[in-house]
Amino acid sequence: MNRRPLRCCGATAALSVALLLSSCTGAAVNGGGTAGSGGVGDPLFPALGNGGYDVRHYGITLDYDVAHKRLAATTEITARAEKDLRSFKLDLQGLRVTAVRVDGRAAAFSRKGHKLTVHPAEALAKGAQFRTRVDYDGTPQEMTDPDRSTEGWVTTPDGAFVSGEPEGSMTWFPGNNHPSDKAAYDFRLTVPQHYTAVANGELRAERTAKGKTTFEWHNPQPMATYLATAGIGKFDVHTSRTRDGLPLYVAVDPAEAAASKKPLDRLPQIISWESGLFGKYPFSSAGAIVDHTPPRIDWLALESQTKPVYAGAPDTVTVVHEMSHQWFGDSVTPKTWRDTWLNEGFATYTEWLWDEHEGGKTPQQQFDALYKTPKDDPLWAFPPGDPGAAKNVTGTPVYERGAMVLQQLRRAVGDQTFFRILKEWPAKYRYGNADSADFIAFSQERTDVDLTGLFDTWLYGKGKPERTY
């Protein structure tokens, strides 16, 4: 995500999962089991996510009435029970739930806050794969983050767009809303004729009938809920391929087309350059969604998987930043929100490398300029490896001091080892989750230099470090 100030540039018929996945076992435990927890113990967002199951696939079907800002929707969730379950929870903010079914049988449900508690007709056995269908409707709402930024389902003059980081995905579909539970997705988005609906992955079908158009999108690689997106509007759509054959799908609001052209024309070059640094591009397509957003939107972009969402025309550096997230954040996703520096520090450091590539400052010069800032500067407000509070998850230290950690690592281990780390890290944890401890161990395995003091000081130390490497 790019939320920093401008100075620097997360239908009513269901889509059949059975066509995509093997059939569910639906094993049940009569009368037994426990209640799945609400929350997975995230240190910054303890109420997000749910325990007791692991999601394998989401099938999200939406019919959106642009004029009245209402949707009728069904989400089918295929998951595996990690314990015997007599009930489990999903995250869903607002919207009216009209029915819930588990493995085709009606299930009782209740709601409290953003938790939807589901009681299957029979308890689920540990290891069973089960399918939950939730039917719901209403007017989806945006929400305000702890850092006061706007996210969720945000309406625009000609439709809507989604920002899911860190909590916003639950404003438009029920799920296990935490980055530690990644899944494949299919979307069936129905909108009025002459509108376009864009989501993650590849467009599989587009059909128009009775004044409406349905777009079917398939995202096969694992994805965290906060990275799922749906953009609806009267977009200018451009499709192409990179020299390596990677499909590109770019949707731009006409009001942002002129200002977006030059940065987005460089998208193939940026992907190629970043692939050289970080290894093969991790997904089966790429692209962008550029919307013309309301003035109240106070962030720049979100790294939605395969298609970053831009709240207005991006500059080239912002495209570089968001595309680097396809490796750092999207393919390799933090285990908890405390480790967001593994997303944003790497993306900021990629900006520094790009600046040097374009004939500007070196990363060391960027570091030196930041290090000159006084001790009371927000840069030193908290350590990037321990933001301490939800409101800090996208704070300056996560971005800029996170990048400074990487420059100190580069100085300590040398260029050859450092760039090996940049390429091997996203390869080892491809499509998975990792945390700071994993990165520290990963880096230490690749050098004889003792990195304990470096990470203690620069990643976890409070205040402005007195020592540089």
C-alpha positions in Angstrom: 0.0 0.0 0.0 1.0 3.6 -0.5 -0.7 5.8 2.1 2.2 8.2 2.6 1.9 11.9 1.8 2.4 12.8 -1.9 6.0 13.6 -1.2 6.8 9.9 -1.7 5.6 9.0 -4.9 -3.1 -3.0 1.9 -26.2 -12.0 -8.3 -27.9 -14.2 -6.3 -26.8 -17.5 -8.0 -23.6 -18.9 -6.6 -20.5 -19.8 -8.6 -20.2 -23.5 -8.4 -17.0 -24.4 -6.7 -17.6 -28.1 -7.5 -16.4 -27.4 -11.1 -13.1 -26.2 -9.7 -12.3 -28.3 -6.7 -12.7 -32.0 -5.7 -16.0 -32.8 -3.9 -16.1 -32.1 -0.1 -16.2 -35.0 2.3 -18.7 -33.3 4.5 -17.9 -35.6 7.4 -19.8 -34.8 10.6 -19.4 -35.4 14.3 -22.8 -35.9 15.9 -23.2 -33.6 18.9 -19.5 -33.1 19.5 -16.9 -30.5 18.6 -15.9 -27.1 19.9 -16.7 -23.5 18.8 -14.2 -22.0 16.4 -12.6 -18.9 17.9 -13.3 -15.4 16.7 -9.8 -14.0 16.2 -6.4 -15.6 15.4 -4.4 -13.7 18.0 -3.1 -11.0 15.7 -1.1 -8.6 18.0 -2.4 -5.4 16.3 -5.9 -6.6 15.1 -7.0 -9.3 17.6 -10.6 -9.3 16.4 -9.7 -10.1 12.8 -9.7 -13.6 11.4 -11.2 -16.8 12.9 -9.8 -20.1 14.2 -10.8 -23.7 13.6 -10.6 -23.9 9.8 -8.5 -23.2 6.8 -10.1 -21.7 3.7 -9.2 -23.2 0.4 -11.4 -21.3 -2.0 -13.8 -18.4 -2.2 -16.5 -18.2 -4.9 -17.9 -14.7 -4.8 -21.0 -13.8 -6.8 -22.2 -10.1 -6.8 -25.0 -8.3 -8.6 -24.4 -4.6 -8.1 -27.0 -2.0 -8.7 -24.9 1.1 -9.4 -27.7 3.6 -9.4 -29.0 2.5 -6.0 -25.6 1.4 -4.6 -27.0 -2.0 -3.5 -25.8 -5.5 -4.1 -27.3 -9.0 -3.9 -24.6 -11.5 -3.3 -23.6 -15.1 -2.5 -20.2 -16.2 -1.3 -19.3 -19.9 -1.2 -16.4 -20.8 1.0 -14.6 -24.2 0.7 -12.6 -24.9 3.9 -11.0 -27.7 5.9 -11.8 -28.1 9.6 -8.7 -28.0 11.7 -10.6 -29.4 14.7 -14.0 -30.9 15.5 -16.3 -27.9 15.1 -19.9 -27.5 16.3 -19.7 -23.8 15.2 -17.4 -21.4 13.4 -17.2 -17.7 12.7 -16.8 -15.6 9.6 -16.0 -11.8 9.3 -18.7 -9.7 7.7 -19.3 -6.0 8.4 -22.9 -4.8 7.8 -25.1 -6.2 5.0 -28.1 -8.4 5.7 -27.6 -12.2 5.8 -30.6 -14.0 4.4 -29.5 -17.6 4.5 -26.5 -19.8 5.4 -26.0 -23.4 4.2 -23.2 -25.8 5.1 -22.7 -28.7 2.7 -26.1 -28.0 1.2 -28.0 -28.1 4.5 -29.6 -25.0 6.2 -27.4 -23.8 9.1 -28.4 -21.6 12.0 -26.5 -18.4 12.3 -26.2 -15.3 14.6 -24.4 -12.0 14.4 -22.5 -9.8 16.8 -20.4 -6.9 15.5 -18.6 -8.1 12.4 -18.7 -11.7 13.4 -21.1 -14.1 11.7 -21.4 -17.3 13.8 -22.5 -20.4 11.8 -24.0 -23.5 13.5 -24.0 -26.4 11.0 -26.8 -29.0 11.2 -24.2 -31.4 12.4 -20.8 -30.8 13.8 -17.8 -31.0 11.4 -15.1 -33.5 12.0 -11.4 -32.5 12.1 -9.9 -32.9 8.6 -13.3 -32.6 6.8 -13.5 -30.4 3.8 -16.8 -28.5 3.9 -18.6 -25.8 1.9 -20.4 -22.9 3.4 -22.8 -20.7 1.3 -23.8 -17.3 2.6 -26.6 -15.3 0.9 -26.6 -11.6 1.7 -27.7 -8.2 0.4 -27.7 -4.5 1.2 -25.7 -1.4 0.7 -22.0 -2.1 1.4 -20.3 0.6 3.4 -16.8 2.0 3.6 -15.0 2.0 6.9 -12.3 4.1 8.7 -9.0 2.5 9.7 -7.4 3.0 13.1 -5.0 5.3 11.2 -8.1 7.3 10.0 -7.7 6.2 6.4 -10.8 5.1 4.3 -11.1 1.5 3.2 -13.7 -1.1 2.3 -16.3 -0.7 -0.4 -16.0 2.8 -1.6 -18.5 4.3 -4.0 -17.4 6.5 -6.9 -19.5 8.7 -9.3 -19.8 5.8 -11.7 -19.5 2.7 -9.5 -17.3 1.5 -6.7 -13.8 0.3 -5.8 -12.4 -1.8 -3.0 -9.6 -1.2 -0.6 -9.1 -4.2 1.7 -6.1 -3.3 3.9 -6.2 -4.2 6.7 -9.9 -4.8 7.5 -12.0 -3.7 4.5 -12.7 -7.0 2.7 -15.4 -7.9 5.2 -17.5 -4.9 3.9 -18.3 -6.9 0.8 -17.8 -10.6 1.4 -17.7 -13.0 4.4 -14.5 -14.7 5.1 -11.6 -15.5 7.3 -10.3 -11.9 7.2 -6.6 -12.3 8.2 -3.5 -12.5 6.0 -2.5 -15.8 7.5 -5.3 -17.7 5.7 -4.8 -17.5 1.9 -7.0 -19.1 -0.7 -7.9 -19.2 -4.4 -10.7 -17.1 -5.7 -13.4 -17.0 -8.4 -15.6 -13.9 -8.9 -18.8 -13.5 -10.9 -19.6 -9.8 -11.0 -22.8 -8.6 -12.6 -23.2 -4.9 -13.4 -25.4 -2.7 -15.6 -24.6 -3.0 -19.3 -21.9 -0.6 -20.5 -20.1 -0.9 -17.1 -17.0 -2.9 -16.4 -16.3 -5.1 -13.4 -12.7 -5.9 -12.7 -11.3 -8.3 -10.1 -8.1 -10.3 -9.4 -6.7 -12.8 -11.8 -7.7 -13.5 -15.4 -11.0 -12.7 -17.2 -12.6 -16.1 -18.1 -16.0 -14.9 -19.5 -18.0 -11.8 -20.3 -21.7 -12.1 -21.1 -24.4 -9.5 -21.6 -28.1 -10.2 -21.3 -31.2 -8.3 -20.3 -29.4 -5.0 -19.8 -26.7 -6.5 -17.6 -23.1 -7.8 -18.1 -21.5 -10.5 -16.1 -17.7 -10.7 -15.8 -16.1 -13.9 -14.5 -12.6 -13.7 -13.0 -10.4 -16.5 -11.9 -7.5 -16.1 -9.4 -5.8 -19.5 -9.0 -2.9 -18.6 -6.8 -3.3 -18.2 -3.0 -4.4 -14.7 -1.9 -5.1 -13.0 1.4 -8.5 -11.5 1.9 -7.2 -7.9 2.1 -5.8 -8.2 -1.4 -9.1 -9.2 -3.1 -10.6 -6.4 -5.1 -13.6 -5.5 -7.2 -13.6 -2.3 -9.4 -16.8 -1.2 -11.0 -17.1 1.7 -13.4 -17.0 2.9 -17.0 -13.4 2.2 -17.6 -11.2 2.4 -20.6 -9.8 -1.1 -20.8 -6.5 -2.1 -22.4 -5.2 -5.6 -22.8 -1.8 -6.7 -23.9 1.1 -9.0 -23.2 4.7 -8.5 -22.0 7.5 -9.8 -24.2 7.5 -12.9 -22.0 3.8 -13.5 -22.7 2.4 -12.3 -19.4 -1.2 -11.1 -19.9 -1.9 -7.5 -18.8 -5.3 -6.0 -18.1 -5.4 -2.3 -17.4 -8.7 -0.5 -16.5 -8.6 3.3 -16.2 -11.3 5.8 -15.5 -11.4 8.2 -18.5 -10.8 11.2 -16.2 -7.4 9.7 -15.2 -6.4 8.3 -18.6 -4.2 11.2 -19.8 -2.2 11.4 -16.6 -1.9 7.6 -16.2 -0.6 6.9 -19.7 3.1 7.4 -19.3 3.5 5.5 -16.0 1.3 2.6 -17.1 3.1 2.4 -20.5 6.2 1.5 -18.4 4.4 -1.4 -16.6 6.0 -4.2 -18.8 9.5 -2.6 -18.3 8.9 -2.4 -14.5 7.8 -6.0 -14.3 10.8 -7.1 -16.3 13.2 -5.0 -14.1 11.7 -6.3 -10.8 11.8 -9.9 -12.1 15.5 -9.5 -12.6 15.9 -8.4 -9.0 13.3 -10.6 -7.2 12.9 -13.7 -9.5 10.1 -14.8 -11.7 6.9 -12.8 -11.5 4.8 -14.9 -9.1 1.3 -14.7 -10.7 -0.3 -15.6 -14.1 -1.3 -12.1 -15.0 -0.7 -8.4 -14.1 -2.4 -5.1 -14.6 -3.9 -2.1 -12.9 -7.1 -0.4 -11.9 -7.0 3.4 -11.9 -10.2 5.0 -10.6 -11.4 8.6 -10.2 -12.0 8.6 -6.5 -13.8 11.0 -4.1 -11.7 13.8 -2.6 -12.0 12.3 0.9 -9.8 9.3 -0.2 -6.5 10.0 1.5 -4.2 7.2 0.2 -2.5 6.6 -3.1 -2.7 3.0 -4.0 -3.2 -0.6 -2.8 -1.3 -3.7 -4.0 -4.3 -5.8 -4.8 -3.0 -9.1 -6.2 -2.3 -9.0 -9.9 -4.0 -5.6 -10.3 -3.0 -2.8 -7.9 -5.7 -0.2 -7.3 -4.8 3.4 -7.7 -6.9 6.2 -6.3 -6.2 8.4 -9.2 -3.4 8.6 -11.8 -0.2 7.1 -10.3 3.3 8.3 -11.0 5.9 5.8 -12.1 7.5 5.4 -8.7 4.1 4.5 -7.2 3.7 1.8 -10.0 7.1 0.5 -9.1 6.2 0.4 -5.4 2.9 -1.4 -5.9 4.3 -3.9 -8.4 7.1 -4.9 -6.0 4.4 -5.9 -3.6 3.4 -8.7 -5.9 6.5 -10.4 -4.5 6.7 -8.8 -1.1 3.2 -8.8 0.5 1.1 -10.7 -2.1 3.1 -13.8 -2.9 5.0 -13.7 0.5 2.5 -12.4 3.0 3.1 -11.5 6.6 1.9 -14.0 9.2 0.5 -11.1 11.3 0.0 -7.3 10.7 2.9 -6.6 13.1 5.2 -7.6 10.2 3.9 -5.2 7.6 7.5 -3.8 7.2 8.2 -7.0 5.2 5.8 -5.5 2.7 6.4 -1.8 2.9 10.1 -1.7 3.8 10.8 -3.9 0.8 8.6 -1.8 -1.5 10.2 1.4 -0.3 13.6 0.0 -0.9 12.5 -1.0 -4.4 11.7 2.7 -5.0 15.3 3.5 -3.9 16.7 0.9 -6.3 14.5 2.3 -9.1 15.7 5.9 -8.4 19.3 4.7 -8.8 18.3 2.8 -12.0 16.9 6.0 -13.4 20.0 8.0 -12.7 19.0 9.4 -9.3 20.2 8.9 -5.7 21.7 5.7 -4.6 20.0 3.7 -1.7 22.9 4.8 0.5 22.2 8.4 -0.3 18.6 7.9 0.5 19.6 6.3 3.8 22.0 9.1 4.6 19.4 11.8 4.0 16.9 10.1 6.3 19.4 9.4 9.0 20.0 13.2 9.3 16.5 13.7 10.5 16.3 14.7 14.2 15.5 12.3 17.0 12.0 13.7 17.5 11.0 13.1 13.8 8.1 10.7 13.2 10.6 8.4 11.4 11.9 7.3 14.8 8.5 7.1 16.6 8.5 3.4 16.9 10.6 0.4 15.6 9.4 -1.0 12.2 9.4 -4.6 13.6 7.1 -3.7 16.5 4.6 -0.9 15.5 2.9 -1.4 18.9 -0.6 -0.3 17.9 -3.1 -0.8 15.0 -2.9 2.9 14.1 0.8 2.5 13.3 0.5 -0.3 10.8 1.1 2.1 7.9 3.2 4.6 9.7 6.4 6.2 8.4 8.8 3.9 10.3 7.2 0.8 8.6 8.0 2.3 5.2 11.1 4.3 5.5 12.9 2.9 8.5 11.9 -0.5 7.2 13.9 0.3 4.0 16.7 1.6 6.2 16.9 -1.8 7.8 17.5 -3.4 4.4 20.2 -0.9 3.6 22.0 -1.7 6.8 21.7 -5.4 6.0 23.2 -4.7 2.6 26.1 -2.8 4.2 26.7 -5.6 6.6 26.6 -8.6 4.3 27.8 -7.0 1.0 26.0 -6.6 -2.3 26.4 -10.2 -3.6 24.7 -11.7 -0.5 22.2 -9.0 -0.2 20.8 -9.3 -3.8 20.9 -13.1 -3.3 18.6 -12.6 -0.3 16.3 -10.3 -2.3 15.8 -13.1 -4.9 15.8 -16.2 -2.7 13.5 -14.9 0.0 10.4 -14.6 -2.2 11.3 -17.9 -3.8 11.4 -19.8 -0.5 8.1 -18.4 0.8 6.3 -18.2 -2.5 2.5 -18.2 -2.0 3.0 -18.6 1.8 3.4 -16.5 4.9 6.4 -15.4 6.8 7.4 -13.1 9.7 10.3 -11.1 10.9 11.9 -14.1 12.7 11.8 -16.0 9.5 13.5 -13.2 7.6 16.2 -12.8 10.3 17.0 -16.5 10.3 16.9 -16.6 6.5 19.4 -13.7 6.2 21.7 -15.2 8.9 21.9 -18.5 7.1 23.4 -16.7 4.1 26.3 -14.9 5.9 29.0 -15.5 8.5 28.4 -11.9 9.8 26.6 -11.9 13.1 23.3 -9.9 12.4 22.0 -10.0 15.9 22.9 -6.5 16.8 21.8 -5.1 13.5 18.3 -6.4 13.8 18.0 -5.7 17.5 19.0 -2.1 16.8 17.4 -1.2 13.5 14.3 -3.5 13.4 13.4 -3.6 17.1 15.3 -0.7 18.8 13.4 2.3 20.1 14.3 5.8 19.0 17.0 6.8 16.5 19.8 4.3 16.4 23.2 5.7 17.2 25.1 3.1 15.2 25.1 2.5 11.5 26.9 -0.2 9.5 
